[in-house]
């Protein structure tokens, strides 16, 4: 069989495999959305398995009207956006310093950053909670915003280090020869070039903060201050699951993440690709 014929035969096979994988990935989201449109009776029958007949919005009405879901949504937005801004700002400056500046212990700090990123956040939450309580920030959104960078900053720093190292140093040197300061060259030359990497790192940091459960569960006891992952867990009581509320809440919870990834996917791929190449 010639290479041309073999290539033509492999094309449909590859598309079939990719289609099957796509269905495996997409089907849980489809099932979640369909289940959110079912009534309690339809949940317990097999007649409306793949699409409810009729589709109802009762789960969404009750979720938004009879629970604190709206407050939890606002809390998650405030915490995720604020902690992402803090992590991105600190991580960007730290990554630039580790990638560009020559100082004693730079290699050790770069390795320590990677090791810190690999440490599970569940190991840190007890000492972090003690610190947050000593600062008087327990049971507050400010406490969560202060705690989340402990695991998002190392990731942002580690990702952007490779991205900054992929940008030629000659660009900064030319700017500084023309009279720019180191920070001026970073702000006017390097940061615009690194925008795809920064956006990719910020998107991942936002996703981590948006989906975080353990810290929000331990640090927050006020029902009104809960974030979405913790709030959704209250719809499970023992072995009784409020499937309608859970599915409707899950659909609304995933919307910001889906929208962000859809809008920034080009920058995310570009940032991750360039950040993986050093030199």
Secondary structure, 3 states (H helix, E strand, C coil): CCHHHHHHHHHHHHHHHHHHHHHHHHHHHHHHHHHHCCCHHHHCCCCCCCCCCCCCCHHHHHHHHHCCHHHHHHHHHHHHHHHHHHHHHHHHHHHHHHHHCCCCCHHHHHHHHHHHHHCCHHHHHHHHHHHHHHCCCCCCHHHHHHHHHHHHHHHHHHHHHHHHHCCCHHHHHHHHHCCCCHHHHHHHHHHHHCHHHHHHHHHHHHHHHHHCCHHHHHHCCCHHHCCHHHHHHCCEECCEECHHHHHHHHHHHHHHHHHHHHHHHHHHHHHHHHHCCCC
